[in-house]
Amino acid sequence: MLSLFVLAHFMHHLLPALQVPLLPFIRDEFTLDYTRVGVVTAAFSIPYGASQLPAGWLADHIGPRLLIAIGICGVALAGFLVGFSQTYILMIIFLGLMGVLGGGYHPASPPVISALVESKNWGRALGVHLIGGSASFFLTPIIGVAIATAWGWRGSFITLAVPTMVFGIVFYVLMGRRAATKRTEHRITNSHNEAPPTSGRLRRLTAFMILSTFVGAVIFSIISFVPLFMVDHFSVSKEIAAAFLALIYSAGLWASPLGGYLSDRLGRVPVVLAVCLITGPVLYLLGLAPYGLGIGVLFLTIGIIQYIRMPVSEAYIVGQTSEHNRSTILGIYYFGNLEGTGLLTPVIGYLIDQFGFSTSFTIAAAITVAVTLACSILLWGKRD
């Protein structure tokens, strides 16, 4: 089942992962400034984040199987439409549709995965699951740009939508045949006898979610501009820019299970605080590093931070919530992360238009440090 979910995670992100590496192609066709480039990313992120809330509630009440299948097949359907869109406005609309239809996967899948393993291994299992998403973001810049070079950026969306749709249908059928999955759905939808969290626990959970979602939103917003940063700041080709983006996502192939393992051994809170504390200095140095090894190391570090943070955050939330509302709380978590990304990306694009990359990265770094220090007051000294 875990292997199946790794592949499902890969297919779910295959089309959404196209947006950022294809931004140089899209920017050139529609003659966009950085602010409107940010709107392209926000067009998906904001509806994607908003859909996490109802999707999480539905997963808790009707079971995760249907929500996960819609999350995969839905992005495929919208991907076809993005590929056939001929105007900037139509592209924005269909990217928004992709966000709405894709929102069911993430709130529904972690509770299923955590129900398949012992609680002491939650971090590792969720880290392994994230390998699928990381692999998608790692390979898509290479595959998508290669297809776009031959057939245009629309060809990338259309081509990759086909296997995504086929897998979504197959996955739905396979989940229906798995007795273990049926038992898991029964557990998730019918467990209502656990004691509610205490007020102190709720405060820590709230602080943790604010910290993790904010840092994640800042990093994802910065990553959205990496291809344009490389093309415009260092004058590299679009293909090389996509390779640097793939370098960031390559960290997820090993950092996610490593982060999950460390959190199982050391505690969720210490691991998340550590990676959040180093995020600010890394973002600051991003605007100062020269082209070559220095910028490559920083990009890889950003990937490590992001992919350690993600499974540890999911494991913490699963451990701090009762079984019958885990998908709902995870929906709130992903809502904050993705809505934050959708709102911050145009803002960072505006800052880049006004002040350039280096100053914008410095501002993002300073705010990240301030939020991390504020939230750490409530979390310091707690392991889980």
C-alpha positions as CSV (number, residue, x, y, z in Angstrom):
1,M,0.0,0.0,0.0
2,L,2.8,2.4,0.8
3,S,4.4,1.8,-2.5
4,L,1.1,2.5,-4.2
5,F,0.7,5.7,-2.4
6,V,4.3,6.8,-3.4
7,L,3.3,6.4,-7.0
8,A,0.0,8.1,-6.5
9,H,1.8,11.1,-4.9
10,F,4.1,11.2,-8.0
11,M,1.2,11.3,-10.4
12,H,-0.8,13.8,-8.4
13,H,2.0,16.4,-8.7
14,L,3.0,15.7,-12.2
15,L,1.0,18.4,-13.8
16,P,1.1,21.0,-11.1
17,A,4.9,20.7,-11.1
18,L,4.9,22.0,-14.7
19,Q,4.0,25.5,-13.9
20,V,7.3,26.8,-12.4
21,P,9.8,25.3,-14.9
22,L,7.6,26.4,-17.8
23,L,7.3,30.0,-16.5
24,P,10.1,31.3,-18.8
25,F,8.2,29.9,-21.8
26,I,4.8,31.3,-20.6
27,R,6.4,34.6,-19.7
28,D,7.8,35.0,-23.2
29,E,4.6,34.1,-25.0
30,F,2.4,36.5,-23.0
31,T,5.0,39.2,-22.3
32,L,4.6,39.1,-18.5
33,D,6.3,41.1,-15.8
34,Y,7.2,39.5,-12.5
35,T,4.0,40.4,-10.8
36,R,1.8,38.7,-13.4
37,V,4.2,35.8,-13.4
38,G,3.4,35.5,-9.7
39,V,-0.3,35.5,-10.6
40,V,0.3,32.4,-12.8
41,T,1.5,30.5,-9.7
42,A,-1.2,32.0,-7.5
43,A,-3.9,31.0,-9.9
44,F,-3.3,27.4,-9.0
45,S,-2.1,27.8,-5.4
46,I,-5.0,29.8,-4.0
47,P,-7.8,27.5,-5.3
48,Y,-5.7,24.5,-4.4
49,G,-5.3,25.8,-0.9
50,A,-8.9,26.8,-0.5
51,S,-10.1,23.3,-1.7
52,Q,-8.1,21.6,1.1
53,L,-10.7,22.7,3.7
54,P,-13.8,21.1,2.3
55,A,-11.8,18.2,1.0
56,G,-10.4,17.4,4.5
57,W,-13.9,17.5,5.9
58,L,-15.3,15.2,3.2
59,A,-12.4,12.7,3.6
60,D,-13.3,12.4,7.3
61,H,-17.0,11.9,6.5
62,I,-17.1,9.8,3.3
63,G,-13.7,8.2,3.3
64,P,-10.5,9.0,1.5
65,R,-10.7,6.8,-1.5
66,L,-12.9,9.0,-3.7
67,L,-11.1,12.2,-2.6
68,I,-7.7,10.8,-3.6
69,A,-8.9,9.6,-7.0
70,I,-10.5,13.0,-7.8
71,G,-7.3,14.7,-6.7
72,I,-5.4,12.7,-9.3
73,C,-7.9,12.6,-12.2
74,G,-9.0,16.2,-11.6
75,V,-5.5,17.6,-12.2
76,A,-5.3,15.5,-15.4
77,L,-8.6,16.9,-16.7
78,A,-7.6,20.5,-15.9
79,G,-4.2,19.8,-17.4
80,F,-5.8,19.0,-20.7
81,L,-7.7,22.3,-20.6
82,V,-4.5,24.3,-19.7
83,G,-2.8,22.7,-22.7
84,F,-5.6,23.8,-25.1
85,S,-5.9,27.3,-23.7
86,Q,-4.9,30.0,-26.1
87,T,-5.1,33.2,-23.9
88,Y,-3.5,34.2,-20.6
89,I,-7.0,34.5,-19.0
90,L,-8.1,31.1,-20.1
91,M,-4.8,29.6,-18.8
92,I,-5.4,31.3,-15.4
93,I,-9.0,30.0,-15.2
94,F,-7.9,26.4,-16.0
95,L,-5.0,26.5,-13.5
96,G,-7.5,27.6,-10.9
97,L,-9.7,24.6,-11.9
98,M,-6.7,22.4,-11.5
99,G,-6.3,23.7,-8.0
100,V,-9.9,23.1,-7.0
101,L,-10.0,19.5,-8.4
102,G,-6.6,18.6,-6.9
103,G,-7.4,19.6,-3.4
104,G,-8.5,16.2,-2.1
105,Y,-5.3,14.3,-2.2
106,H,-3.2,15.7,0.6
107,P,-5.8,15.9,3.4
108,A,-7.0,12.3,2.7
109,S,-3.7,10.4,2.2
110,P,-1.6,11.0,5.5
111,P,-4.3,9.5,7.8
112,V,-4.5,6.4,5.5
113,I,-0.8,6.0,5.5
114,S,-0.4,6.5,9.3
115,A,-3.1,3.9,9.9
116,L,-1.0,1.3,8.0
117,V,2.0,1.6,10.4
118,E,2.8,1.9,14.1
119,S,2.8,5.4,15.5
120,K,6.6,5.2,16.2
121,N,7.1,4.9,12.5
122,W,4.8,7.6,11.3
123,G,7.6,10.0,10.4
124,R,9.4,7.5,8.3
125,A,6.3,6.3,6.5
126,L,5.1,9.8,5.6
127,G,8.7,10.6,4.6
128,V,8.7,7.7,2.2
129,H,5.4,8.8,0.8
130,L,6.8,12.2,0.1
131,I,9.5,10.6,-2.2
132,G,6.7,10.3,-4.8
133,G,5.9,14.0,-4.8
134,S,9.6,14.9,-4.6
135,A,10.4,12.7,-7.6
136,S,7.6,14.4,-9.6
137,F,9.0,17.9,-8.9
138,F,12.5,16.6,-9.6
139,L,11.8,14.9,-12.9
140,T,9.1,17.3,-14.3
141,P,11.4,20.3,-14.9
142,I,13.6,18.0,-17.0
143,I,10.8,16.2,-18.8
144,G,8.5,19.2,-19.1
145,V,11.1,21.5,-20.5
146,A,12.3,18.8,-23.0
147,I,8.7,18.4,-24.3
148,A,8.2,22.2,-24.3
149,T,11.4,22.7,-26.4
150,A,10.0,20.3,-29.0
151,W,6.3,21.0,-28.9
152,G,5.8,24.1,-26.8
153,W,4.7,24.5,-23.2
154,R,1.1,23.5,-24.1
155,G,2.4,20.2,-25.3
156,S,3.9,19.4,-21.9
157,F,0.5,19.8,-20.2
158,I,-1.3,17.7,-22.8
159,T,1.3,14.9,-22.9
160,L,1.6,14.4,-19.2
161,A,-2.2,14.6,-18.6
162,V,-2.7,11.3,-20.4
163,P,-0.8,9.0,-18.0
164,T,-2.1,10.9,-15.0
165,M,-5.7,10.3,-15.9
166,V,-5.1,6.6,-16.6
167,F,-3.3,6.1,-13.3
168,G,-6.1,7.9,-11.4
169,I,-8.7,5.5,-12.7
170,V,-6.5,2.4,-12.0
171,F,-5.7,3.7,-8.5
172,Y,-9.3,4.1,-7.6
173,V,-10.0,0.5,-8.7
174,L,-7.0,-0.9,-6.8
175,M,-7.9,0.9,-3.6
176,G,-11.4,-0.6,-3.8
177,R,-10.0,-4.1,-4.0
178,R,-7.7,-3.7,-1.0
179,A,-9.2,-5.1,2.2
180,A,-6.6,-3.2,4.2
181,T,-7.6,0.1,2.7
182,K,-11.3,-0.6,3.4
183,R,-10.5,-1.3,7.0
184,T,-8.5,1.9,7.2
185,E,-11.4,3.9,5.7
186,H,-13.7,2.3,8.4
187,R,-11.3,3.4,11.1
188,I,-11.0,6.9,9.8
189,T,-14.7,7.5,9.3
190,N,-16.0,5.7,12.4
191,S,-13.6,6.5,15.2
192,H,-15.2,9.1,17.5
193,N,-14.3,8.1,21.0
194,E,-11.0,9.8,21.6
195,A,-10.5,12.5,24.1
196,P,-10.2,16.1,22.8
197,P,-6.8,17.8,23.1
198,T,-6.1,20.0,26.1
199,S,-5.9,23.8,25.7
200,G,-2.1,23.8,26.0
201,R,-1.9,21.2,23.4
202,L,-4.1,23.2,21.1
203,R,-1.9,26.3,21.6
204,R,1.2,24.3,20.7
205,L,-0.5,22.8,17.7
206,T,-1.6,26.2,16.5
207,A,1.8,27.7,16.9
208,F,3.4,24.7,15.1
209,M,1.0,25.0,12.2
210,I,1.5,28.7,11.9
211,L,5.3,28.3,11.9
212,S,5.4,25.4,9.4
213,T,2.8,26.8,7.0
214,F,4.5,30.3,6.9
215,V,8.0,29.0,6.4
216,G,6.7,26.6,3.7
217,A,4.8,29.3,2.0
218,V,7.9,31.6,1.9
219,I,10.1,28.9,0.5
220,F,7.6,27.8,-2.2
221,S,7.1,31.4,-3.2
222,I,10.9,31.9,-3.6
223,I,11.2,28.6,-5.5
224,S,8.5,29.8,-7.9
225,F,11.0,32.5,-9.2
226,V,14.1,30.3,-9.4
227,P,13.9,29.7,-13.2
228,L,13.5,33.4,-13.9
229,F,16.1,34.3,-11.3
230,M,18.6,32.0,-13.1
231,V,17.6,33.2,-16.5
232,D,17.5,37.0,-15.7
233,H,20.1,37.3,-13.0
234,F,22.8,34.8,-14.2
235,S,21.8,34.8,-18.0
236,V,21.6,31.0,-18.2
237,S,19.4,29.1,-20.7
238,K,15.9,28.0,-19.8
239,E,17.1,24.4,-19.8
240,I,19.9,25.1,-17.3
241,A,17.5,27.0,-15.1
242,A,15.2,24.0,-15.1
243,A,18.1,21.8,-14.0
244,F,18.7,24.1,-11.0
245,L,15.1,23.8,-10.1
246,A,15.4,20.0,-10.3
247,L,18.4,20.2,-8.0
248,I,16.1,21.7,-5.3
249,Y,13.5,19.0,-5.6
250,S,16.1,16.2,-5.7
251,A,16.6,16.7,-2.0
252,G,13.1,15.2,-1.4
253,L,14.3,11.9,-2.7
254,W,16.3,11.4,0.5
255,A,15.7,14.3,2.8
256,S,12.0,13.4,3.4
257,P,12.6,9.9,4.8
258,L,15.7,11.2,6.7
259,G,13.6,14.0,8.3
260,G,10.9,11.5,9.2
261,Y,13.4,9.1,10.7
262,L,15.0,11.9,12.7
263,S,11.7,13.1,14.0
264,D,10.8,9.6,15.1
265,R,14.0,9.5,17.1
266,L,14.4,13.1,18.3
267,G,10.9,14.5,18.2
268,R,8.9,16.5,15.7
269,V,9.3,19.9,17.3
270,P,13.1,20.0,17.6
271,V,13.5,19.0,13.9
272,V,11.1,21.5,12.6
273,L,12.5,24.3,14.7
274,A,16.0,23.5,13.5
275,V,15.2,23.7,9.8
276,C,13.0,26.8,10.2
277,L,15.8,28.6,12.1
278,I,18.3,28.1,9.3
279,T,15.8,29.1,6.6
280,G,16.3,32.9,7.1
281,P,20.2,32.8,6.6
282,V,19.9,30.6,3.6
283,L,17.4,32.9,1.9
284,Y,19.6,35.9,2.7
285,L,22.6,34.3,1.1
286,L,20.7,33.4,-2.0
287,G,20.8,37.0,-3.2
288,L,24.6,37.2,-2.6
289,A,26.0,33.9,-3.8
290,P,27.9,33.8,-7.1
291,Y,26.9,31.5,-10.0
292,G,28.3,28.0,-9.7
293,L,28.9,25.8,-6.6
294,G,27.7,28.4,-4.1
295,I,24.3,28.9,-5.6
296,G,23.9,25.2,-6.2
297,V,24.6,24.4,-2.5
298,L,22.0,27.0,-1.4
299,F,19.4,25.6,-3.7
300,L,20.1,22.1,-2.4
301,T,19.9,23.4,1.2
302,I,16.5,25.0,0.4
303,G,15.3,21.6,-0.9
304,I,16.6,19.9,2.2
305,I,14.8,22.3,4.5
306,Q,11.5,22.0,2.7
307,Y,11.5,18.2,2.4
308,I,12.5,17.6,6.0
309,R,9.8,20.0,7.2
310,M,6.9,18.4,5.3
311,P,6.7,14.8,6.6
312,V,7.6,15.9,10.1
313,S,4.8,18.4,10.1
314,E,2.3,15.9,8.9
315,A,3.4,13.4,11.5
316,Y,3.1,16.0,14.3
317,I,-0.4,16.9,13.2
318,V,-1.5,13.2,13.0
319,G,-0.1,12.6,16.4
320,Q,-1.8,15.7,18.0
321,T,-5.3,15.2,16.6
322,S,-8.0,12.6,17.1
323,E,-8.5,10.0,14.3
324,H,-12.0,11.2,13.3
325,N,-10.9,14.7,12.4
326,R,-7.3,14.3,11.2
327,S,-8.1,15.0,7.5
328,T,-10.0,18.1,8.6
329,I,-7.0,19.5,10.5
330,L,-4.6,18.5,7.8
331,G,-6.9,20.4,5.4
332,I,-6.5,23.5,7.5
333,Y,-2.7,23.0,7.5
334,Y,-2.5,22.6,3.7
335,F,-4.9,25.5,3.3
336,G,-2.6,27.8,5.2
337,N,0.5,26.5,3.4
338,L,-1.0,26.8,-0.1
339,E,-3.0,30.0,0.5
340,G,0.1,31.6,1.9
341,T,2.1,30.6,-1.2
342,G,-0.6,31.9,-3.4
343,L,-0.8,35.2,-1.7
344,L,3.0,35.6,-1.1
345,T,4.1,34.8,-4.7
346,P,2.6,37.9,-6.3
347,V,3.9,40.0,-3.4
348,I,7.4,38.7,-3.9
349,G,7.0,39.3,-7.6
350,Y,6.1,42.9,-6.9
351,L,9.1,43.3,-4.6
352,I,11.4,41.9,-7.3
353,D,9.9,44.4,-9.8
354,Q,10.5,47.2,-7.4
355,F,13.8,46.3,-5.7
356,G,15.4,43.4,-7.5
357,F,16.1,39.8,-6.4
358,S,18.7,40.4,-3.6
359,T,16.6,42.9,-1.6
360,S,13.5,40.8,-2.0
361,F,15.3,37.7,-0.7
362,T,16.6,39.7,2.3
363,I,13.1,40.9,3.2
364,A,11.8,37.4,3.0
365,A,14.7,36.1,5.2
366,A,14.1,38.8,7.9
367,I,10.4,38.0,8.2
368,T,11.0,34.3,8.3
369,V,13.4,34.7,11.2
370,A,11.0,36.9,13.1
371,V,8.1,34.4,12.7
372,T,10.3,31.5,13.7
373,L,11.5,33.2,16.9
374,A,8.0,34.2,17.9
375,C,6.5,30.7,17.4
376,S,9.5,29.0,19.1
377,I,8.5,30.6,22.4
378,L,5.5,28.3,22.6
379,L,7.2,25.3,21.2
380,W,10.7,25.3,22.8
381,G,11.4,22.4,25.0
382,K,8.7,20.1,23.5
383,R,9.5,17.1,21.5
384,D,6.1,16.1,20.1
